[in-house]
Each structure stands twice: as structure tokens, then as C-alpha cells.
Amino acid sequence: QVQLVESGGGLVQAGGSLRLSCAASGSISSINAMGWYRQAPGKQRELVAAITSDGSTNYADSVKGRLTITRNNAKNTVYLQMNSLKPEDTAVYYCVHRQGLLEYWGQGTQVTVSS
């Protein structure tokens, strides 16, 4: 079992920045992937960014150049640095951890970008 604890959400004006963190604990495999999804009201959950344990990254086209995912393997923590935020980035952001066939989700953290 893996537990995920997210932090860093909040309210920010358009053009501002936020940094999300997600710390994993429990039975963590050295080979895994972590990432962030988001879900806005009335919309489907979508992938924002993901990073593997060897550092390979993947981003949604809508966030490329503005959001950056990084991780600290020693701390089993993934970060999402969000710059140049737009109102359309407003959503609940969920951390996900995958290892093998198993997938674990965080409780979600609200990000609200005001215009």
C-alpha cells in the first residue's frame, strides 16, 4: 500500500505561481511513475504531467512551457511548479503514483486562478 499526501494548492491571480507537492510513503517500488491529474467542474479528469523514476517526463500540451514536474527520489516526493497560471488552470489537482499494475491517488488539492 502507498499513501500520498498533497500540499500547496490555493488561490492565485492570473500570471502568478504555485508549487504543489506530493509525498509518497509505504511500500514504494524503486521503479515507479508519479504525476498530476486535474479535474475542473463539469469536465473529465485529465493528465497534467508525469515523471518516471528515471526522470522521463510527459506534459499535456496546454501546460507545456508553464508547468514543470520534478521529483526527489530520496524523499519519494513529486513537485509541480506552476508558473504563468491562467483561469483555465482552475481545478482540483490529484497526485497519482503507479508501480507495476497498482495505482494510488491522493485526496486532491484545489487550485483556483482568478482573472
Phi, psi and omega per residue, in radians:
Q1 nan 2.487 3.114
V2 -2.182 2.360 3.077
Q3 -1.922 2.475 -3.136
L4 -2.144 2.323 3.093
V5 -2.175 2.060 -3.108
E6 -1.733 2.682 3.054
S7 -2.729 2.845 3.006
G8 1.887 -0.059 3.113
G9 -1.255 3.036 3.121
G10 2.805 -2.880 -3.122
L11 -1.881 2.315 -3.137
V12 -2.529 2.655 3.082
Q13 -1.389 2.715 3.085
A14 -0.955 2.394 -3.080
G15 1.597 -0.187 -3.116
G16 -1.469 -3.029 -3.065
S17 -2.313 2.647 3.000
L18 -2.512 2.720 3.064
R19 -2.244 2.098 3.084
L20 -1.674 2.537 3.064
S21 -2.226 2.612 3.083
C22 -2.491 2.000 -3.133
A23 -1.781 2.237 3.121
A24 -1.784 2.520 3.080
S25 -2.523 2.801 -3.141
G26 1.968 -2.524 -3.074
S27 -1.544 1.482 -3.027
I28 -1.762 2.209 3.067
S29 -1.379 2.582 3.116
S30 -1.192 -0.375 3.100
I31 -1.858 1.938 -3.096
N32 -2.767 3.028 3.030
A33 -2.312 2.526 3.077
M34 -2.275 2.691 -3.115
G35 -2.895 -3.097 3.128
W36 -2.246 2.309 2.961
Y37 -1.982 2.866 3.028
R38 -2.482 2.692 3.107
Q39 -2.428 2.051 3.078
A40 -1.595 2.751 3.140
P41 -0.976 2.248 3.097
G42 1.360 0.091 -3.123
K43 -2.120 2.833 3.108
Q44 -1.342 2.694 3.059
R45 -1.174 2.397 -3.104
E46 -2.321 2.624 3.088
L47 -1.249 2.332 3.059
V48 -1.738 -0.938 -3.115
A49 -2.826 2.664 3.117
A50 -2.513 2.712 3.141
I51 -2.556 2.365 3.123
T52 -1.563 2.993 -3.115
S53 -1.165 -0.333 3.084
D54 -1.684 0.105 2.999
G55 1.693 0.020 3.095
S56 -1.235 2.396 -3.077
T57 -2.112 2.781 3.115
N58 -2.549 2.350 -3.103
Y59 -2.252 2.613 2.932
A60 -1.206 2.529 -3.117
D61 -1.007 -0.585 -3.046
S62 -1.220 -0.246 -3.089
V63 -2.036 -0.075 -3.116
K64 -1.030 2.345 -3.134
G65 1.515 -0.199 -3.134
R66 -2.044 -0.646 -3.111
L67 -1.948 2.477 -3.124
T68 -2.309 2.211 3.100
I69 -1.783 2.358 3.075
T70 -2.426 2.952 3.113
R71 -2.589 2.707 3.040
N72 -2.078 1.787 -3.066
N73 -1.128 -0.577 -3.140
A74 -1.129 -0.528 -3.134
K75 -1.782 -0.010 -3.099
N76 0.894 0.781 -3.067
T77 -2.222 2.423 3.074
V78 -2.043 2.534 -3.106
Y79 -2.168 2.646 3.022
L80 -2.284 1.838 3.061
Q81 -1.503 2.113 -3.064
M82 -2.029 1.985 3.126
N83 -2.017 2.854 3.119
S84 0.857 0.830 -3.063
L85 -1.158 2.555 -3.128
K86 -2.084 2.750 3.086
P87 -0.969 -0.563 3.138
E88 -1.262 -0.096 3.021
D89 -1.444 -0.122 3.129
T90 -1.075 2.178 -3.095
A91 -3.106 2.986 2.897
V92 -1.541 2.219 -3.123
Y93 -1.784 2.249 -3.092
Y94 -2.016 2.345 3.029
C95 -1.531 2.495 3.102
V96 -2.328 2.519 3.100
H97 -2.237 2.224 3.135
R98 -2.151 2.347 3.012
Q99 -2.556 2.126 -3.032
G100 1.085 -2.270 3.133
L101 -1.627 0.047 -3.064
L102 -1.687 2.540 -3.110
E103 -2.421 2.342 -3.120
Y104 -2.240 2.511 -3.089
W105 -2.138 2.544 3.000
G106 -1.413 3.106 -3.063
Q107 -1.444 -0.232 3.127
G108 1.688 2.558 3.079
T109 -2.390 2.343 -3.046
Q110 -1.402 2.304 2.989
V111 -2.103 2.155 3.139
T112 -2.167 2.175 -3.140
V113 -1.984 2.036 -3.122
S114 -1.601 2.571 -3.117
S115 -1.556 nan nan
